[in-house]
Amino acid sequence: MTKETWYFIDSGSCPPAWNMAMDEMLMQWHSEGKIPPVVRFYGWSPATLSVGYFQKVHKDIDFEAVRRHGLGFVRRPTGGRGVLHDKELTYSVIVSEDHPEMPETVTEAYRVISEGILEGFRKLGLQAEFSVPRTKEEEESLKNPRSAVCFDAPSWYELVVEGRKIAGSAQTRQKGVILQHGSILLDIEEDKLFDLFQYSSDRIRKRMQRGFKNKAAAINELTDAPITMEQISNAFHEGFADGLNVNWEPYTLTEDEEKRVRELAAEKYDTDEWNYRR
């Protein structure tokens, strides 16, 4: 069977507003038929706290701590909860809803796209598996998360190793196109992460942070020897190709495309109206 060719973009580390604008523009260009499906890898400069589209930041986020740690801040176009983007590989997948390999439902589309993440972990020697709720109670808990922290609990078809969440993803659909992006953690600084959120008491924070250790893990907690960012990037580059059954065509934006991303970042993702809207 002939493999389809998708674009692959490695953006390196970019400002938070630029990263979100880039994902949105790739969705637009794909919806207009200008580019094929795309997988993009990227990092964050500076390290950044991102929040979900619907998240109430004035209730959830400690902005003094965000400033104290020198972090960027951005609201994503996707749902989900707060993510500290620091020592990680971030990925995005842009593909049409009517692509023959894409199921109609959000959860099943997660499963298909996340096959690439699963294969990447396996290439690193980690026995990852999909998170699927086993009871009605677990299913209900996914609909009503108790924490503003993304990695506090896995959602449908996110990846876990030994029951601990190791990759977090979020998805949106616009103009007939799916955007799924997510974080693959190399290391977690738990104290810094938990500094960034508001709690009703210090006792609640301590309890949540203790519980977090049993719910989430980074790659370097699970391997015998430290893994480098280059090793992770190579593993997931191969993993997504295998999991999605595609070939890669490396792609670099034209000057006009770069200009359009910069404009959208300034007009939308760099504004208080967008970032502090809830």
PyMOL commands that set and color helices and strands:
alter all, ss='L'
color gray80, all
select helices_A, chain A and resi 16-31+57-60+63-68+106-123+136-143+150-152+190-195+202-212+219-222+229-244+255-269+272-275
alter helices_A, ss='H'
color red, helices_A
select strands_A, chain A and resi 4-14+38-44+48-51+72-75+83-85+88-96+129-130+159-161+164-174+177-185+246-250
alter strands_A, ss='S'
color yellow, strands_A
deselect
rebuild
show_as cartoon
